[in-house]
Amino acid sequence: MSLTIISSVYEVCSDAAGIAGNIFAFGLFLSPIPTFRRIIRNGSTEQFSGMPYIYALLNCLICLWYGFPIISPGIILEATVNSIGAVFQLIYIIIFIAYATKPMKLKMLGFLVSVFAVFASIVFVSLQFLDSSSRQLFIGYLSVASLISMFASPLLIIAPNGIGTVLGTVQLALYAYFKRASQEELRHPLIVP
């Protein structure tokens, strides 16, 4: 009987965590709305980048595929939240393309086609070449990798800038030190009589 209670508690906690995750993810999907209100109001994408929405769409599609019962039975919440997320990201991308300059429109359309091509390739490979357990593992790893790359990508920008800042500061300190040292040497005559 105690095993049944533990199993029931686990299921309740698992469902609660899934619902909480969906609520937080939904909030995340809604967060770009102020940006897109501004884009629509100003009639321009200004200096905004459309790439976060491209990455998010690919991530949502991969996680959606992972949540499908054919891949991972019993985690339908994963599929539902990511289907909603994919729709939101697609709407954001369409709005971005509508207000972008012509070169940016072409670039974003190319990225959008690439996202669907990559996703179609993932679906094809997972269905044609992998058995059920390998398929779940493959899509699971892709899902984790896409999540990490999407959320860690700002760190790839910050880290080199941080290192560059430290190295630039060291370079300026060395310059100041040696400039002062060379000025002291100029005070002394080169040839001593």
Phi, psi and omega in degrees: 000323180295329177293323178294320179295315180299318179296319179294317178298318179299315180297318179296314179296320179296315178296318180297317178295321178296317179293317178298318177299320178295320179296314179295319179296320178299318176299320178297320179292332180277342187300330178283358184305315178301323178297316183284334171297317179295316179300314180293315180299318182273348179069024183204150175279355180050233181258013180290150176258142176270354185298322178302328181282328174295311178300317182295323178296313179299317179299314180297320180294318179294315180292326175299314180297321177298325182279350178297141180302333179292336179261305184227091180297140173093003178235053183298334178300327177298317180290318184294313183294323181282336172292319176296316179299319179296320178297314178301312182297321179296319177298315179300318181294318179298316177297317180300313181297320181298327184255002182277163173291162184303313179299322180291324177301313181297318179298313181294321176297321176298316178296320180296315177299320179298319179300313181292326177293316178297315180296317178299321178296318179298314179298314181299309181299316183293327181276325186272329190243355185236143173281178189303310183290321178294324179298313180297318179295315180300309181292324177298314178295320177298320179297313179296316180297319180291322177296314181296315182294325180291316184274339180268348183303323175297331179293329179293336177275318183292318185300307178298323179295321178295315178296317178299322178296315179297312181295322177297320178296316178298317180298316179295321178296317178296319178299313180297318181296310184287332176295316179296318180295320180289328177292325177294323179293327180293338180287334180268139180293149180289322180249124179267125182288000000 
